[in-house]
Amino acid sequence: MAFIKKFHNNIFYLLIFIILIGCKLQEPLKTHGIIFLENRSKKLVLNESNKNDVIKIMGRPHIKEDEIDDSWIYLERILSKGKYHKLGRHILKENNILVLHFDRYGVLNKKKFLNKEDIKKLEFSEKITENELSEKSFVQKFLQSVKQKMYSNRK
């Protein structure tokens, strides 16, 4: 009888152990871009670091701008699962951007780190660009109208 009771206790503890293994103590995160962007940006020294140093520390840039001035942009985005009142939707935990400017010799001369609050303060242009490539030619418009007339007579 004591053996059976001890056996049941062992099974109970085994089940509790298996259930606890499935629980995660760490918060589930979805990351995009370069993690620990702020820490890595602190390793870059103005007027000393060059493009090769930046690539060793940060990796290849997400966005390159060569037209106006040589600029590289790095992104970091971390999403977390919401609590019960958010019904498990993703919550933006961190949203960081690092903008690096280089001179014509490839030496870092300016860096700007933007966090989530700084990005909210940015203002964007309301201008709309026209896309001439997506406009249809006369022949395409004519054929489309003929097609509409053909299919409208089928009823």
Secondary structure, 3 states (H helix, E strand, C coil): CHHHHHHHHHHHHHHHHHHHHHCCCCCCEEEEECCCHHHHHHCCCCCCCEHHHHHHHHCCCCEEECCCCEEEEEEEEEEEECCHHHCCCEEEEEEEEEEEEECCCCEEEEEEEECHHHHHHCCCCCCCCCCCCCCCCHHHHHHHHHHHHHHHCCC
